[in-house]
Amino acid sequence: MIWELWDAVSGNAISDFETEAEALAYVRALIDDGWKIDEILFMVDDPAWADEDVPLAITGDELARKAGIAVDSSQARRTV
């Protein structure tokens, strides 16, 4: 398996990792460097999987929870 981080704004790959733990640690480092969680896409892929079996990327609150980052409710997206 390959864990990948992508810049959601530019659509460019940031980096790929051999383990999920490494990728999530890098998510935390990006947040510490000033990135917003909504700017980061987290994906997992396996060359053995068919295209339709690759899970969708996660971002935002879901990625924050997965990475163990506290979500600031004052900045939460709201619908009207």
Backbone torsions as a table, in degrees:
resi	resn	phi	psi	omega
1	MET	NA	151.7	177.9
2	ILE	-127.4	128.1	175.7
3	TRP	-101.7	131.3	-175.2
4	GLU	-125.7	146.5	171.6
5	LEU	-117.5	134.6	-179.1
6	TRP	-127.2	149.3	173.4
7	ASP	-82.2	112.7	-176.6
8	ALA	-67.8	-24.4	-177.6
9	VAL	-77.6	-50.6	-176.6
10	SER	-90.1	-21.0	-175.8
11	GLY	80.0	12.2	-180.0
12	ASN	-92.6	146.9	174.5
13	ALA	-69.4	139.7	175.6
14	ILE	-94.2	-53.6	-179.8
15	SER	-170.4	165.1	172.7
16	ASP	-127.6	159.2	-170.5
17	PHE	-138.8	154.2	178.3
18	GLU	-81.8	-22.7	180.0
19	THR	-131.7	153.7	176.6
20	GLU	-63.3	-39.4	-179.2
21	ALA	-59.7	-41.2	178.2
22	GLU	-63.9	-43.1	-179.2
23	ALA	-64.0	-43.9	-179.3
24	LEU	-68.6	-33.7	174.9
25	ALA	-63.4	-38.1	179.2
26	TYR	-70.3	-34.7	173.8
27	VAL	-57.5	-47.5	179.6
28	ARG	-61.4	-38.9	178.2
29	ALA	-65.4	-40.9	177.9
30	LEU	-62.6	-42.1	178.0
31	ILE	-62.4	-42.2	177.0
32	ASP	-61.4	-29.6	179.7
33	ASP	-85.7	2.1	174.8
34	GLY	107.3	-1.9	175.9
35	TRP	-66.8	152.3	172.0
36	LYS	-94.8	144.2	-175.9
37	ILE	-60.7	-29.2	179.1
38	ASP	-75.1	-8.0	178.2
39	GLU	-91.1	-5.2	-174.6
40	ILE	-114.8	130.3	173.1
41	LEU	-107.4	134.7	179.8
42	PHE	-114.2	122.6	-178.0
43	MET	-130.9	153.2	173.0
44	VAL	-127.4	140.7	-179.2
45	ASP	-143.7	156.7	175.9
46	ASP	-141.4	125.0	-178.8
47	PRO	-55.8	-22.0	-179.7
48	ALA	-79.1	-15.3	-177.7
49	TRP	-80.1	145.7	169.8
50	ALA	-72.7	154.2	-178.1
51	ASP	-52.3	-40.3	-177.1
52	GLU	-72.7	-11.3	179.5
53	ASP	-93.2	-8.3	179.8
54	VAL	-73.9	124.0	-179.3
55	PRO	-67.7	155.6	177.6
56	LEU	-66.2	153.4	176.1
57	ALA	-67.0	153.5	173.8
58	ILE	-117.6	154.2	-179.9
59	THR	-156.6	-176.4	174.2
60	GLY	60.3	-142.4	-175.8
61	ASP	-58.9	-38.1	-179.4
62	GLU	-63.3	-43.1	178.2
63	LEU	-68.1	-40.1	178.7
64	ALA	-58.6	-46.1	178.5
65	ARG	-62.2	-43.9	-179.0
66	LYS	-62.4	-35.8	-178.6
67	ALA	-86.7	-4.2	179.9
68	GLY	76.1	29.6	179.9
69	ILE	-100.4	131.0	178.1
70	ALA	-66.2	133.5	178.2
71	VAL	-90.9	124.3	179.2
72	ASP	-80.0	108.1	-175.7
73	SER	-63.3	-22.8	179.2
74	SER	-71.7	-18.5	179.3
75	GLN	-107.3	7.8	-179.6
76	ALA	-65.6	144.4	176.8
77	ARG	-73.8	138.1	-179.3
78	ARG	-123.5	150.8	172.8
79	THR	-107.7	149.0	-179.0
80	VAL	-104.6	NA	NA
